[in-house]
Amino acid sequence: MRKLGLLSVAVMLLFVLAACGNEGSANSSNNTTSANNTTNVDNTTAPKEVTSNKEIKKLSVGFVPSRDPAEIVTATEPLKKLLTQELAGLGYDVGEVEITVGTSYEAVGEGLSAGTVDVGLIPGGTYVLYDDGAEVILTATRDGLSNDSDNPVDWNKNEPTAPTTNQATSYRAILVAGPSEKGKALAAKVNNGEALTFEDLNNVSWNVMSSSSPAGYIYPALWLKENFSKTITDLSQVVQADSYASAFARLAAGQTDVLVTYADARRDYEEKWTTEFTRTASIWEETDLIGVMPAIYNDTVSVSKNSEIMDESLKTALEQAFINIGNSAEGKEVIAIYSHGGYQVATDADYDNERKAQELVQQLK
């Protein structure tokens, strides 16, 4: 009996141990599954969205010939790298930035309208003539000048004109008398406080730019209209220059007596006056202002409405790229060729006064 009792106890112990072993196996299996499940959850992350820049094979940038074309091409060469770098950071990889200088202001406007030029740096006057195919995105700012009077005598007494640290969104057109005998006679009359007559102005040779140039044609035409009820087409001796460089060269040579230009372009040709143009006295000694026009809104950065690559996203990127370039030291050196100090966002309405000027000029022709 005692042996039977011991045997029964042994059997019961075996069952208990087996049950404990099975429970441990089950728990181990459950724990492993749980651990595996937890590991799977922790290591599972949402797939990252891969973004890449949009590729543009070529971006065409057109400049108007307000300076010597070769000089513009040389000065703006670094813009290719700057634009490429800025646009890369704004979502666009540009294979090539092509920079061209139009044969005329109108040529750049026509390029924008046709879509063969993607971005154009053009005056407000050119922009409003071609706004059916171009859209302004930025206006240039310029260093202010020490002279800004409506009276040319004030400029002549305060020579040379110097830059200031103030940034301006507008500029003046000026009428400059050169070192020719007739040019000096006009300047002497103005500096003596005598009013010029249309006969005085009609008796001299004028150098003007193309008809879409604000400083080189449009505002001088309005000035003539307001002061003498005449316009440029009423003048008997008018020469149209292909650039301000050639206009100043003619003035220095005495081939023309007066020229119309932006204020104060004499600063840009001060060195050439006594070197390339071979004058012995400085440009400030040999020239004087005989007329000052009303303020003109600055140049534009405009984009083509008909460019195959242009869309709202690229326009926004170009806006920021040019602003960034204008804020950098290297960029300022490049855009100084146009006397630009930087850029700010512009709207089409900013140039409504320019449209009025253009309409009046059309009526005057």
Buried (B, 14 or more C-beta within 10 A) or exposed (E): EEEEEEEEEEEEEEEEEEEEEEEEEEEEEEEEEEEEEEEEEEEEEEEEEEEEEBEBEEBBBBBBBBBBBEBBBEBBEBBBEBBBBBBEEBBBEBEEBEBBBBEBBBBBBBBBBEBBBBBBBBBBBBBBBBBEBBBBBBBBBBBBBEBBEEEBBEBBEEBBBEBEEEEBBBBBBBBBBBBBEBBBBBBEBBBEEEEBEBEBBBBBBBBBBBBBBBBBBBBBBBBBBEBBEBBBEBBEBBBBBBBBBBBBBBBBBBBBBBBBBBBBBBBBBBEBBBEEBEBEEBBBEBBBBBBBBBBBBBBBBBBBBBBEBBEEEBBBBBBBBBBBBBEEEEBBEBBEBBBBBBBBBBEBEBBEBBBEBBEBBEEBE
